[in-house]
Amino acid sequence: MLITTMPDRGETRVIRNPEDHFRISYHVPAAVKLRFTRRSEADFRIAKRSAGNRMTPSEDRSGGQAGFSLVELLVVLAIIGMIATMVTPQVLGYLGRAKGETARIQVKNIAQAVELYYLDLGAYPTSQQGLQALVQPTGAGWRGPYVRDARGLTDPWGHAYLYRSPGMAGTPFEVYSLGADGKAGGTGDQADVASN
């Protein structure tokens, strides 16, 4: 139900059909006060437009749903960017350490496979045979392969593990990786990883 009050005439009308009211209120002076009972926000917006009043941006949004402004989105993106710049170095450090640990574990496993080769053949692979002796037959007593897959002979940085016999410091053999840089020496990710 819609109640229209016209203060200059002193009369109050009760209009049951809102469409009739909007037609009537369009021609009535702006001094008309509109009072709604049990009407939706959409009816209120339509009534304001028909009376010639401007609506505020918050009233003009359809369905009363609010969105994000460009400034708000830029602020959120800036915050995400700052968090990413703080977290990324930490994550990369963990990844580098994880590759180093993986290399150490793989070197130990390959060294154990070389020991199994020795038990079967009575000699360690020569430096010329290298680690391929673990996956390809080299003699009569060979019972390999001693590693499941030849891809296991590649370090986490994509370089082949190196092998020498005899090893440094008087050991019978040595399995090693030159690290991320592929050069002897280094620290951190670039440090060499050896079985001895």
PEHUCOR-V855015 format. One record per backbone hydrogen bond with DSSP energy under -1.0 kcal/mol. NH is the residue of the N-H (numbers start at 0). CO is the residue of the C=O. If there is no record, write none. Layout:
NH&CO / NH&CO
//
This chain:
1&14 / 2&34 / 3&12 / 4&32 / 5&10 / 9&5 / 10&5 / 12&3 / 14&1 / 20&16 / 21&17 / 22&18 / 23&19 / 24&20 / 25&21 / 26&23 / 31&28 / 32&4 / 34&2 / 36&0 / 43&39 / 44&40 / 45&41 / 46&42 / 47&43 / 48&44 / 49&45 / 50&46 / 51&48 / 52&47 / 59&55 / 63&60 / 64&61 / 72&68 / 73&69 / 74&70 / 75&71 / 76&72 / 77&73 / 78&74 / 79&75 / 80&76 / 81&77 / 82&78 / 83&79 / 84&80 / 85&81 / 86&82 / 87&83 / 90&86 / 91&87 / 92&88 / 93&89 / 94&90 / 95&91 / 96&92 / 97&93 / 98&94 / 99&95 / 100&96 / 101&97 / 102&98 / 103&99 / 104&100 / 105&101 / 106&102 / 107&103 / 108&104 / 109&105 / 110&106 / 111&107 / 112&108 / 113&109 / 114&110 / 115&111 / 116&112 / 117&113 / 118&114 / 119&115 / 120&116 / 121&117 / 129&125 / 132&129 / 133&130 / 134&131 / 135&131 / 141&138 / 145&133 / 151&148 / 152&149 / 153&150 / 154&158 / 157&154 / 160&152 / 161&175 / 163&173 / 166&170 / 170&167 / 173&163 / 175&161 / 176&192 / 179&188 / 189&186 / 190&187 / 192&176 / 194&174
//
